[in-house]
Amino acid sequence: MPVQLKQPAPNATPLRLVTRAGLDEALRQAGATTRRWLQATGFRAAEHSHALLPGADGGLAEVWVGLGEATGAATDVHGLSALPQALPEGRYHLADATAGMASLHAEAAALSWMLGSYRFDRYKPRSRAPATLMLPPSAAARTGLQLAQAICRTRDLVNTPAESLGPAELADAAKALAKEHGARFKQVQGDALLQAGFPAVHAVGRASTRAPRLIELNWGKPKHPRLTLVGKGVCFDSGGLDIKGAEGMRLMKKDMGGAANALGLAELIMARQLPVSLQVLIPAVDNAIAGNAYRPGDVFRTRAGIHIEIGNTDAEGRVILCDALAYGAERRPDLMVDLATLTGAARVALGPQLPALFSNRFALARELMDLGLAMGDPLWHMPLWAGYQGAIESSIGQIVNTGATPQGGAINAALFLQHFVPEAIDWLHVDLFAWNPSARPGRPAGGEAQSIRALLALIGQRYAQR
């Protein structure tokens, strides 16, 4: 285990945390020999930097860790993330405060170290074990490990190739999570989706040899406010008959990233025993190509009774989500949140690090955005601009799943989904990437959990107050 909740062992190497602002005072207190060594090796306390200090016996005496300009080091969830794979294998602990610089808060330290230790090693073994951080046992440290576990499970789901993670395997992951936390699990699959009232999910998934399904998990006491999470579960997206090019298809194992993040958030809600009646809904499909694939120009009657025209089969995410949102809305939740790798337009506008956030409640969206920015789990509030509604009007149905132009594509998708969420329900729609295209400390290239820490904080605040 990369983080051990134990009092530091006598042979554990101390980590001394230093900001740029505190470096001069830290050097003054350290003594002439240490000062000369650090100056000779060029240590400037830059973010994610470190310096190894030798002892008189030739062993490793301590490690100085740079935190850069950080002013919120007590809650920096990536401040230590460069260390587990960079330091020599062995045990380490946080040293006492240096020059007035407090050590990282135990929650942030545990989370930061675990995120830096993460590797997706299902197929390719690690070349080395990460270094171990010893933290005194505390509730805060355990919370950090809890967060890390949910994030790492989310990453594992997104990173798993579609060959090994289809709709059935995604359902198995949800079922295992339900069993772990005493939740109720059920699913509707294949042609039974038509009888159960999920025609849009069936239409998108019917061409695959792997049966589509609607996965449902319920947890909590009925007397508590109802919270519904909906996650897009397209396990592989070929684009359908509007087939993607090879480059566009390369990462489409991650098109179930919304479902993975919904399960990660659900895990944290249940683990913390938040006072909600939780419902998780995942429409899980492959968007495949076969003789019975759904076609551009088709019109389907959805669960909500709205007829949708298919403008492009590669805009399948909003099609499967509409049935799940309508189903979730039938029990009038206090809050509904959907998470989806929905549009390339959101990535063009905001890039991979910033999920696009839409809501029918302006103040609620701003609250979530502010929380995310404060805790390093950012989202950016985008408008549900009613003036673009005409772009998704259909001449033969009520709405079409693609806009009249590529402009405002993320907004068009959000407006489409809004048709399936009654105005009386508070609703948050998160259009995320669920992927790191390049590595940063604590955020390796590959699948990523985005927005779940911010959403957890919002949900905790919202229902703790009640």
Backbone hydrogen bonds, N-H to C=O, Kabsch-Sander energy under -0.5 kcal/mol:
donor,donor_aa,acceptor,acceptor_aa,energy
4,Q,133,L,-2.7
5,L,3,V,-0.5
6,K,4,Q,-1.7
6,K,135,L,-0.8
12,A,9,A,-2.0
13,T,91,R,-2.6
15,L,93,H,-2.7
16,R,14,P,-0.5
16,R,63,V,-3.4
17,L,15,L,-0.6
18,V,65,V,-2.7
20,R,68,G,-2.6
23,L,19,T,-0.6
23,L,20,R,-1.0
26,A,22,G,-2.2
27,L,23,L,-2.8
28,R,24,D,-2.1
29,Q,25,E,-2.1
30,A,26,A,-1.3
31,G,27,L,-0.9
35,R,31,G,-2.4
36,R,32,A,-2.7
37,W,33,T,-2.2
38,L,34,T,-2.6
39,Q,35,R,-2.3
40,A,36,R,-2.5
41,T,37,W,-2.0
42,G,39,Q,-0.7
43,F,38,L,-2.3
48,H,66,G,-1.2
49,S,46,A,-1.9
51,A,64,W,-2.2
53,L,62,E,-2.7
55,G,59,G,-3.3
58,G,55,G,-1.9
61,A,53,L,-2.8
61,A,59,G,-0.6
62,E,53,L,-1.3
63,V,14,P,-2.4
64,W,51,A,-2.4
65,V,16,R,-3.2
66,G,49,S,-2.8
67,L,18,V,-2.5
68,G,45,A,-2.3
70,A,67,L,-1.6
75,T,72,G,-2.1
76,D,73,A,-0.8
77,V,75,T,-0.6
79,G,76,D,-0.7
81,S,78,H,-0.8
83,L,80,L,-1.7
86,A,82,A,-0.5
86,A,83,L,-0.8
87,L,83,L,-2.9
92,Y,132,T,-2.3
93,H,13,T,-2.1
94,L,134,M,-0.5
95,A,15,L,-3.1
98,T,101,M,-1.1
101,M,98,T,-2.0
102,A,100,G,-0.8
105,H,74,A,-0.9
109,A,105,H,-2.8
110,A,106,A,-2.6
111,L,107,E,-2.3
112,S,108,A,-3.0
113,W,109,A,-2.4
114,M,110,A,-2.1
115,L,111,L,-2.7
116,G,112,S,-1.9
117,S,113,W,-1.1
118,Y,114,M,-0.8
118,Y,115,L,-0.5
121,D,119,R,-1.1
131,A,84,P,-2.6
132,T,90,G,-3.1
133,L,2,P,-3.1
134,M,92,Y,-3.2
134,M,132,T,-0.5
135,L,4,Q,-2.7
135,L,133,L,-0.6
142,R,138,S,-2.0
143,T,139,A,-2.1
144,G,140,A,-2.0
145,L,141,A,-2.0
146,Q,142,R,-2.1
147,L,143,T,-2.4
148,A,144,G,-2.2
149,Q,145,L,-2.4
150,A,146,Q,-1.8
151,I,147,L,-2.3
152,C,148,A,-2.9
153,R,149,Q,-2.2
154,T,150,A,-2.0
155,R,151,I,-2.5
156,D,152,C,-2.4
157,L,153,R,-2.1
158,V,154,T,-2.0
159,N,155,R,-2.6
160,T,156,D,-1.4
164,S,161,P,-1.4
165,L,161,P,-1.0
170,L,166,G,-2.4
171,A,167,P,-2.0
172,D,168,A,-2.0
173,A,169,E,-2.0
174,A,170,L,-2.0
175,K,171,A,-2.6
176,A,172,D,-2.5
177,L,173,A,-2.0
178,A,174,A,-2.4
179,K,175,K,-2.3
180,E,176,A,-2.1
181,H,177,L,-1.4
182,G,178,A,-0.6
182,G,179,K,-0.7
183,A,178,A,-2.9
184,R,218,N,-3.3
186,K,216,E,-2.3
188,V,214,L,-1.7
190,G,212,P,-2.7
192,A,189,Q,-1.3
193,L,190,G,-1.9
194,L,191,D,-1.4
195,Q,191,D,-0.9
196,A,192,A,-2.1
197,G,193,L,-0.7
197,G,194,L,-0.7
198,F,193,L,-3.1
202,H,198,F,-1.9
203,A,199,P,-2.3
204,V,200,A,-1.9
205,G,201,V,-1.9
206,R,202,H,-1.6
208,S,205,G,-1.3
211,A,209,T,-0.6
213,R,284,A,-2.2
214,L,188,V,-2.7
215,I,213,R,-0.6
215,I,282,I,-2.8
216,E,186,K,-2.7
217,L,280,V,-2.2
218,N,184,R,-2.5
219,W,278,L,-2.4
224,H,221,K,-1.9
227,L,277,S,-2.3
228,T,335,L,-2.4
229,L,227,L,-0.5
229,L,279,Q,-3.1
230,V,337,V,-2.8
231,G,281,L,-2.3
232,K,339,L,-2.2
233,G,283,P,-1.6
234,V,255,D,-1.3
235,C,233,G,-1.1
235,C,285,V,-2.6
236,F,285,V,-0.6
238,S,236,F,-0.6
238,S,287,N,-2.0
240,G,287,N,-0.7
241,L,294,Y,-0.5
242,D,239,G,-0.9
243,I,241,L,-1.5
244,K,238,S,-2.8
249,M,245,G,-1.8
250,R,246,A,-1.1
252,M,249,M,-1.8
254,K,251,L,-2.3
255,D,252,M,-1.1
256,M,253,K,-0.6
257,G,254,K,-2.0
259,A,232,K,-2.1
260,A,256,M,-2.2
261,N,257,G,-2.3
262,A,258,G,-2.2
263,L,259,A,-2.3
264,G,260,A,-2.1
265,L,261,N,-2.5
266,A,262,A,-2.4
267,E,263,L,-2.4
268,L,264,G,-1.6
269,I,265,L,-2.2
270,M,266,A,-2.5
271,A,267,E,-2.6
272,R,268,L,-1.9
273,Q,270,M,-1.1
274,L,269,I,-2.0
276,V,274,L,-2.5
277,S,225,P,-2.9
278,L,219,W,-2.5
278,L,276,V,-0.8
279,Q,227,L,-2.6
280,V,217,L,-2.9
281,L,229,L,-2.9
282,I,215,I,-2.5
284,A,213,R,-3.0
284,A,282,I,-0.7
285,V,233,G,-2.1
285,V,283,P,-0.5
287,N,236,F,-2.7
288,A,286,D,-1.2
293,A,290,A,-1.8
294,Y,203,A,-0.6
297,G,310,I,-3.8
298,D,295,R,-1.8
300,F,308,I,-2.5
302,T,300,F,-0.6
302,T,306,I,-2.4
305,G,302,T,-1.9
308,I,300,F,-2.8
308,I,306,I,-0.6
309,E,399,I,-2.8
310,I,298,D,-2.8
311,G,309,E,-0.8
315,A,312,N,-1.6
320,I,316,E,-2.1
321,L,317,G,-2.2
322,C,318,R,-1.5
323,D,319,V,-0.8
324,A,320,I,-1.3
325,L,321,L,-3.1
326,A,322,C,-2.0
327,Y,323,D,-2.3
328,G,324,A,-2.7
329,A,325,L,-2.4
330,E,326,A,-0.9
330,E,327,Y,-0.8
331,R,328,G,-1.1
332,R,329,A,-2.1
334,D,226,R,-2.0
335,L,226,R,-1.4
336,M,426,D,-2.6
337,V,228,T,-2.8
338,D,428,L,-2.5
339,L,230,V,-2.7
340,A,430,V,-2.4
342,L,340,A,-1.7
347,R,343,T,-0.7
348,V,344,G,-2.3
349,A,345,A,-2.2
350,L,346,A,-2.5
351,G,347,R,-2.5
356,A,431,D,-2.6
357,L,380,W,-2.8
358,F,429,H,-2.7
360,N,427,W,-1.1
365,A,361,R,-2.2
366,R,362,F,-2.3
367,E,363,A,-2.2
368,L,364,L,-2.2
369,M,365,A,-2.6
370,D,366,R,-2.6
371,L,367,E,-2.1
372,G,368,L,-2.6
373,L,369,M,-2.3
374,A,370,D,-2.1
375,M,371,L,-1.8
376,G,373,L,-0.7
377,D,372,G,-2.8
380,W,355,P,-2.3
382,M,357,L,-3.5
385,W,383,P,-1.4
386,A,384,L,-0.8
388,Y,385,W,-2.1
389,Q,386,A,-1.9
391,A,388,Y,-1.8
392,I,389,Q,-1.7
393,E,390,G,-1.1
394,S,398,Q,-0.7
398,Q,307,H,-2.4
399,I,307,H,-1.4
400,V,392,I,-2.4
401,N,309,E,-2.1
404,A,391,A,-0.6
409,G,406,P,-1.0
412,N,408,G,-2.6
413,A,409,G,-2.0
414,A,410,A,-1.9
415,L,411,I,-2.7
416,F,412,N,-2.1
417,L,413,A,-2.1
418,Q,414,A,-2.0
419,H,415,L,-0.8
419,H,416,F,-1.0
420,F,417,L,-2.2
421,V,418,Q,-1.5
425,I,422,P,-2.0
426,D,334,D,-0.8
428,L,336,M,-2.4
429,H,358,F,-3.0
430,V,338,D,-2.7
431,D,356,A,-3.0
431,D,429,H,-0.6
432,L,340,A,-1.9
432,L,430,V,-0.9
436,N,446,G,-3.1
440,R,443,R,-1.7
442,G,81,S,-0.5
443,R,440,R,-2.9
446,G,436,N,-2.1
448,E,434,A,-1.5
450,Q,448,E,-0.6
455,L,451,S,-2.7
456,L,452,I,-2.2
457,A,453,R,-2.0
458,L,454,A,-2.2
459,I,455,L,-2.9
460,G,456,L,-2.7
461,Q,457,A,-2.3
462,R,458,L,-2.7
463,Y,459,I,-2.3
464,A,460,G,-1.9
465,Q,461,Q,-1.4
466,R,463,Y,-0.5
